[in-house]
Amino acid sequence: MTLTVFWTDVFIIMLAAFTGYEVISRVPVLLHTPLMSGSNFVHGIILVGAMVALGSATNLPEQILGFIAVVLAAANVTGGYAVTERILEMFDRTKGPGGKGNVPKGGH
Amino acid sequence: MSLEFLPDAIEGIYFVTILLFIVALKRMSSPATARSGIVAAGAAMLVAAVATVFTPGLSSGNFLWMAVAVLVGGSLAWIAAKRVKMTDMPQMVAIYNGLGGGAAAAVAAVELVIHADALAYLSLAVAGAIIGSVTFTGSLVAFLKLQGWMRQRPIVYAGQQVTNMVVLSLAAIFGVLLLAFPGLAGSVPALASVGFLPWVFLWALLFGFLVALPIGGADMPVVISLFNAMTGVAVAFDGLSLQNDAMIIAGTLVGAAGSLLTLLMAKAMNRSVSNVLFGAFGAVEETGTQMAGSLKPIEASDVAVMMAYAGKVIIAPGYGMAVAQAQHKVKELMDVLEQKGVTVKFAIHPVAGRMPGHMNVLLAEAGVPYDRLFDRDEINPEFASADVVLVIGANDTVNPAARRAGSPLQGMPILDVDQAKNVIVLKRGQGKGFAGVENDLFYKDNTRMLYGDAQETVTKLVQELKKL
């Protein structure tokens, strides 16, 4: 890792951290759970790393580890998505059992 | 055909992925746009995964296994997530987060073997390995506790903190040894030669397990959120080690957003995160406080009369309503009361249920208008003017013991339901709340207990009200 790469990464991380903080800083309590579930889905991006790890494996131990990584990461992705979807589905008043079109208002 | 453009094309797709993730998180922090947020994030993930298949240098011999792994892990988790009950969602978040942490640890393990000679990448991978392993086992314990497959009360023993610190230090020490003598682990095949590598994982996995033991069920949401942020950080470390920008940024986003969310959740319970982690909240029974008064049961028909002639009724729901799936009946109750000219409001404690927002979600599902829901600070001044407060399966969030010095709940902001003229507590039995603390409210002169399953009881109330 060269110094240039190192500093670029440091800058990226600083900016990403501020973005993550700012983007959700005004979240109402109502959305704490779905947002936690949603961000749980977002770190499923580890799937990309797992695919690279398995794809570049050249011997059996690496392949086994890579395989485990992809299985777990894929579960994180699909499970995380389905759970978030199901929680947020309840906000969709057109489909819910009480469906009377009273969409929760935003603007907190 | 020259494929030189591929790395740039993949990088471009990762750029779009990150952009969509940020938009998704933004949309998920507002009720009206939340649902479109997760769809955007899903699309981003899909294109990123497809693009990754074209990463140069991947051996096509592994593609079959890659497809099998995605299908197996993906479909099992999808089916499980679709089948569980809504009340079980918190532990599903925990388990999927844990699996993500496990994936981060496994990716780091592969990195440690492949990059065995480059110190910078190795140290980043060690960090990812330790953090990922800790969230893996920690989240599993959280899942087991919430699922009820493990004792929910804190598990404490003498010297617990010291033990935990020693275990964590051992993981770190073996990590440093690995960096100092990479050859021991790096020789191929790596796992066959017993180097320091397995020990880093073993100690880190053990630490994750141990650190979650003393945490009680009531605190789990905060801890799951913390583990969620940690998985993000582990993914970012893995991303640095792999030099993958999508992982670096997405991981950091989750790390930062998750940390803020953890603080917000802890704040809603008036606790510090360190108190949640090390406080073993609810482990010790409060001793020496004798309850004055007695539990006074009441019949549903009497409650119906009381409410029918009330001016204002406030409903304070808790986990009991979620378990009994009583939200639809509660909505019906609201409708009947409003027909009789009674003002009905809902008092939502920030941590009612197992997760912040739990009650809002359930009531929204049942069709209760959003503007009838009031949070703690809005509704607390109104209890004094309420004729009847209906506590449905809530316990710790309405326990006045929180105002008493020496109580384990001391300092937790509560709903001041005891200030109402009449308090009716719907409760399954005589058990204690999640925190394991006696509830002073139940013994107050203006409190009556209405025992039974919340759904059946509310149904009875609705029937009685219709007769009046």
Interface residues (C-beta under 8 A of the other chain):
Chain A: M1 V5 F6 D9 I12 I13 A16 A17 F18 T19 G20 Y21 V23 I24 S25 R26 V27 P28 V29 L30 L31 H32 T33 P34 L35 M36 S37 G38 S39 N40 F41 V42 H43 G44 I45 I46 L47 V48 G49 A50 M51 V52 A53 L54 G55 S56 A57 T58 N59 L60 P61 E62 Q63 L65 G66 F67 I68 A69 V70 V71 L72 A73 A74 A75 N76 V77 T78 G79 G80 Y81 A82 V83 T84 E85 R86 I87 L88 E89 M90 F91 D92 R93 G96 P97 G98 G99 K100 N102 V103 P104 K105 G106 G107 H108
Chain B: T17 F21 I22 A24 L25 K26 M28 S29 S30 P31 A32 T33 A34 R35 G37 I38 A41 G42 M45 A48 A49 T52 V53 T55 G57 L58 S59 N62 F63 W65 M66 V68 A69 V70 L71 V72 G73 G74 S75 L76 A77 W78 A80 A81 K82 M86 M89 P90 M92 V93 I95 Y96 N97 L99 G100 G102 A103 A104 A106 V107 A109 V110 E111 V113 I114 A118 A120 Y121 V188 P189 A190 L191 A192 P221 I224 S225 N228 T231 G232 V235 A236 D238 G239 L240 L242 Q243 N244 D245 A246 M247 I248 I249 A250 G251 T252 L253 V254 G255 A256 A257 G258 S259 L260 L261 L264 M265 A268 H328 K331 P350 M355 P356 G357 H358 N360 V361 L362 A364 E365 A366 G367 V368 P369 Y370 D371 D375
